[in-house]
Amino acid sequence: MGDAVLGDSIVIIVVAGLVATACGLLGPFLVLRRIALLSDAVSHAVLPGIVAVWLVWQTRAPLPVVVGAAAFAVLCVLGIDALRASGLMASDAAIALVFPALFSLGVLGVTRFADGIHLDLDSTIYGEIAFVPFDAIDLGGGVGVARAGVTLAVVVVLNLLLVTLLWKELKATTFDPAFGATVRLRPQLLSRLLLVAVAVTAVSAFEAVGAILVVTMLIVPAATAYLLTDRLVVMVALAVGVGWVGAIAGHSLAIAYDSSIAGAMGLVCAACFVLALLLSPKHGLLTRRLRRRAGVASAP
Amino acid sequence: MFPLAALPYTDTVVVLGALVLGLTSGVLGTFAVLRQRSLVGDAVAHSTLPGVCVAFLVAGVKDVPGLLVGAAVAGLVAALLMVGIERTGRIKPDTAIGVVLSGFFSLGVVLLTHIASTADADQAGLENYLFGQAAGLLASDVVVMAVLGGVALLVVGALRRALTTTLFDSSYAGSIGLPVRALEVLMTGLLVVAVVIGVRVVGAILMVAMLVVPTVVARQLADRFTYVLPLAGVVGAVVGITGSLLATRAALPTGPVIVLVGFSIAVAAVLLAPGRGVLWRASRLANRRRRVLRDAVLVSPGAPMRSVGDRMARASLRRSGLLDDHGLTPAGHRAADELADRRALWSAWLEHGALVDLPDAREPDPTDLRGSLGDDAVAQLRLLSAGGRRG
């Protein structure tokens, strides 16, 4: 029995760590491009996809649901991109226009056509990481592996490929899209590719760990890393690291206090951010204050 | 008020509530949207969850005023944290919003599980606070909303100039002695008021739409902030009334219908707004392209045809009788001469424009120099260019 609980804990931590890795690879680019809140938008915009899959095929099986959700996530990010590209509004206003509309469409679908069935908001917005170990598949050899773990491992590999193969291009267009355009790096295409990667990552992770943890893992570790370094490659590595710290420490906190695992992981990430905000060697509030005081003291 | 008389009492309350909410959030949202912090409302709305939980833990019952105070306090703390994080300089506004949103919402989720494991059954539905329930709106709720919203709008009206200056140029506002930080906190606080009134009625996501849609529409229709601000209020009210009436007619949930009505209006404004709309700009661009091609044919009618556009330009010239099988018609020659004269005038303006004596400041229009500068200026230009050639 003890072994089973330990095994479950390890599965949960590994799945959360995979989410942290997938998100940590993309999060820094979102933060640097000032579209961090896209993750929040995607997390709400997938609802109509899930409802549509239910209405058309009457199923809640994982694969069709993920495909439906991904379709609407991609629709959401491309819609936002189109509105932003019109030059008539800033990207934040474009985000705030598109995702409430898609979410409302989903809510209308639920109340109008899918009333009474078990398709509540909780299952999409607060997917529960504690149930991950119970949904195992057989990969051959008789060893059961958590399905979410397999999906997320694939997503991690895809994100890793995207980021390593297009590292130079992504870096250039993130910091200076105009330069990127002059050397024919096609900033708009790269930006769409990144957005689609975020949408796919978010959708495959929601189903396992719930939206709030995905949003947190995309934004907070990257923001923490941004406070600690000025180099992009270090920032990505730190973001992944902070995500793992959140996954491991959050899990043990949640077990100790018997609370929501996703919530505790999010809180640990937020705590890391606060620490970095105060104590970062270069940008920390306290360190800057101390340095200023030392500077004043050493001055004649 | 007359059409409302035909509605049942509960529907009237909902429509009035949507009207008050649309008006208030339309005006207050303008400040957030124009500072590119549209999603502050989203973060504040989600941040009310831990406040609601703590209020429940302290009070032990689900009484509405207590929860409202808890929500307001948590929303205000979250909003001030966002401003504070942003002010450290390193973290950009959208990241600050995202960090506060996820931190507070995580806390809310942890508190919810804590309450669920310790408290009695009374806690059920606490998380529904975030989703809102317009159908359950009471007349007293609408009165509270109207009073709070009215006070907020009065504050905006009284401090209109100071708020505008801070919004568009905060360093200038500081240099003329305005209390910039206090005004920024005030703007944020007003937004929190709007969100806290709205969340319980229409839910967090709808609140985002109510804050952003009116400003986007108003900005499409007007260029001056003094018009955008009241216009946003009007648009918000119209969206609220239309959406809630449609929802009651079709027996659908109010919130999502209002959002979809707002979204449709916003998309229509983005596409069709006079002068600024996407379609409007596209047609202007197409007109200009057509004219360039037509002028090219007029200048050299014998040139070989290169593109579809070229072919179409020739067809259009043929239709207006400027071109036939043998080349330019007499009318066509006149048009070509006119074009050459216009171009010569424009180069003369570029060369000697500084020497032309104009009675007032005028913007020269390359396509119609005579119309934009006046006959006198054109006569001076002809003289100057003739003199320039002679000398």
Boltz contact constraints between the chains, C-beta under 6 A:
constraints:
  - contact:
      token1: [A, 31]
      token2: [B, 95]
      max_distance: 6.0
  - contact:
      token1: [A, 34]
      token2: [B, 92]
      max_distance: 6.0
  - contact:
      token1: [A, 34]
      token2: [B, 94]
      max_distance: 6.0
  - contact:
      token1: [A, 36]
      token2: [B, 94]
      max_distance: 6.0
  - contact:
      token1: [A, 36]
      token2: [B, 95]
      max_distance: 6.0
  - contact:
      token1: [A, 36]
      token2: [B, 98]
      max_distance: 6.0
  - contact:
      token1: [A, 37]
      token2: [B, 39]
      max_distance: 6.0
  - contact:
      token1: [A, 37]
      token2: [B, 94]
      max_distance: 6.0
  - contact:
      token1: [A, 37]
      token2: [B, 98]
      max_distance: 6.0
  - contact:
      token1: [A, 86]
      token2: [B, 278]
      max_distance: 6.0
  - contact:
      token1: [A, 88]
      token2: [B, 270]
      max_distance: 6.0
  - contact:
      token1: [A, 89]
      token2: [B, 216]
      max_distance: 6.0
  - contact:
      token1: [A, 90]
      token2: [B, 36]
      max_distance: 6.0
  - contact:
      token1: [A, 92]
      token2: [B, 36]
      max_distance: 6.0
  - contact:
      token1: [A, 92]
      token2: [B, 38]
      max_distance: 6.0
  - contact:
      token1: [A, 92]
      token2: [B, 39]
      max_distance: 6.0
  - contact:
      token1: [A, 93]
      token2: [B, 33]
      max_distance: 6.0
  - contact:
      token1: [A, 93]
      token2: [B, 38]
      max_distance: 6.0
  - contact:
      token1: [A, 93]
      token2: [B, 212]
      max_distance: 6.0
  - contact:
      token1: [A, 93]
      token2: [B, 216]
      max_distance: 6.0
  - contact:
      token1: [A, 96]
      token2: [B, 38]
      max_distance: 6.0
  - contact:
      token1: [A, 96]
      token2: [B, 39]
      max_distance: 6.0
  - contact:
      token1: [A, 96]
      token2: [B, 208]
      max_distance: 6.0
  - contact:
      token1: [A, 96]
      token2: [B, 212]
      max_distance: 6.0
  - contact:
      token1: [A, 97]
      token2: [B, 266]
      max_distance: 6.0
  - contact:
      token1: [A, 100]
      token2: [B, 205]
      max_distance: 6.0
  - contact:
      token1: [A, 100]
      token2: [B, 208]
      max_distance: 6.0
  - contact:
      token1: [A, 100]
      token2: [B, 209]
      max_distance: 6.0
  - contact:
      token1: [A, 100]
      token2: [B, 259]
      max_distance: 6.0
  - contact:
      token1: [A, 101]
      token2: [B, 259]
      max_distance: 6.0
  - contact:
      token1: [A, 101]
      token2: [B, 263]
      max_distance: 6.0
  - contact:
      token1: [A, 103]
      token2: [B, 205]
      max_distance: 6.0
  - contact:
      token1: [A, 104]
      token2: [B, 256]
      max_distance: 6.0
  - contact:
      token1: [A, 104]
      token2: [B, 259]
      max_distance: 6.0
  - contact:
      token1: [A, 104]
      token2: [B, 260]
      max_distance: 6.0
  - contact:
      token1: [A, 107]
      token2: [B, 256]
      max_distance: 6.0
  - contact:
      token1: [A, 108]
      token2: [B, 256]
      max_distance: 6.0
  - contact:
      token1: [A, 111]
      token2: [B, 253]
      max_distance: 6.0
  - contact:
      token1: [A, 212]
      token2: [B, 105]
      max_distance: 6.0
  - contact:
      token1: [A, 215]
      token2: [B, 102]
      max_distance: 6.0
  - contact:
      token1: [A, 216]
      token2: [B, 102]
      max_distance: 6.0
  - contact:
      token1: [A, 219]
      token2: [B, 98]
      max_distance: 6.0
  - contact:
      token1: [A, 219]
      token2: [B, 102]
      max_distance: 6.0
  - contact:
      token1: [A, 220]
      token2: [B, 99]
      max_distance: 6.0
  - contact:
      token1: [A, 220]
      token2: [B, 102]
      max_distance: 6.0
  - contact:
      token1: [A, 223]
      token2: [B, 95]
      max_distance: 6.0
  - contact:
      token1: [A, 223]
      token2: [B, 99]
      max_distance: 6.0
  - contact:
      token1: [A, 227]
      token2: [B, 90]
      max_distance: 6.0
  - contact:
      token1: [A, 259]
      token2: [B, 110]
      max_distance: 6.0
  - contact:
      token1: [A, 259]
      token2: [B, 113]
      max_distance: 6.0
  - contact:
      token1: [A, 259]
      token2: [B, 114]
      max_distance: 6.0
  - contact:
      token1: [A, 260]
      token2: [B, 109]
      max_distance: 6.0
  - contact:
      token1: [A, 260]
      token2: [B, 110]
      max_distance: 6.0
  - contact:
      token1: [A, 260]
      token2: [B, 113]
      max_distance: 6.0
  - contact:
      token1: [A, 263]
      token2: [B, 106]
      max_distance: 6.0
  - contact:
      token1: [A, 263]
      token2: [B, 109]
      max_distance: 6.0
  - contact:
      token1: [A, 263]
      token2: [B, 110]
      max_distance: 6.0
  - contact:
      token1: [A, 266]
      token2: [B, 102]
      max_distance: 6.0
  - contact:
      token1: [A, 266]
      token2: [B, 106]
      max_distance: 6.0
  - contact:
      token1: [A, 267]
      token2: [B, 106]
      max_distance: 6.0
  - contact:
      token1: [A, 270]
      token2: [B, 103]
      max_distance: 6.0
  - contact:
      token1: [A, 273]
      token2: [B, 99]
      max_distance: 6.0
  - contact:
      token1: [A, 283]
      token2: [B, 90]
      max_distance: 6.0
